[in-house]
Amino acid sequence: MAISLTDSAATRVRNYLDARDNGIGLRLGVKKTGCSGYSYVINYAEKIEAGDAVFEDKGVTVVV
C-alpha cells in the first residue's frame, strides 16, 4: 500500500507546514461518525505514534 500526492498538493502541504513552523507532515485517518458510518480525518501530524504507517512522497511525510 502507498499514498501519493500530486506535485501541487505536495507543494501546498510543505508551504503550510513551513508557515506553521511545527509538525512533521499530514495525518490521515478514519473515525466513526455515529449511525452514518465513517468519515475521513486530515490533520497535521505532530509526531509518529506506535502502530502508525508512515509514507513519504515528494518531500511530504504522510502518517496513517
N, C-alpha and C positions, 0 to 999 in steps of 0.2 A: 504494500500500500504506500502511496506517496501523495503529497499535496504540492501543487504547483501554483504559482502566481503569474499573472501577466506582467510584462515589463512595467506597465503603467501602475498596476496595483502595488508592486514591489517598491517603486519609487515613492509612491504616496505614503506607504507604511513607514519607510525609512525616514521620510520628512516629518511625519507625525511623531515618531519616536525621538528624533533629534530635537524637535521643538519641546517635547515633554521633558527631556533631559533625564529620563529614567525608564526602566522597563527593558526587557530583553527581546521582546517580539510580540507576536499575537497569540492569544489563547482562544482556541475553538472548542466548543462543547455542545452538548445537547442536554436540555433539562425538561423534566416532566412539567406539564402546564395544566394540571387538573384533568377534566374529562375530555378536553380537546386533543390530548396526546402529548406531543413533544415539540419543542422549538429549539432552533439553533441559537447559540450564545457566542458572541465575539467580543473579547475584551483585550486589554493589554496584558501581557504576561510579565509579572514581576520576578518570578523565579520558576525553576523547574522542580516539580514535586516528584516523589517516588510514584512510579506507575504511569507517568506521563510518556506519551510518544512524542518525539521531537523530530521535526523536519527542518531542513534549510533549503531555501530556494532564492536565488538572485540576491543573496545577502540578507535575507529576512528569516528569522527563526520563527517557526510556527509550532506551538505546543498544543497537543490534543489531550 
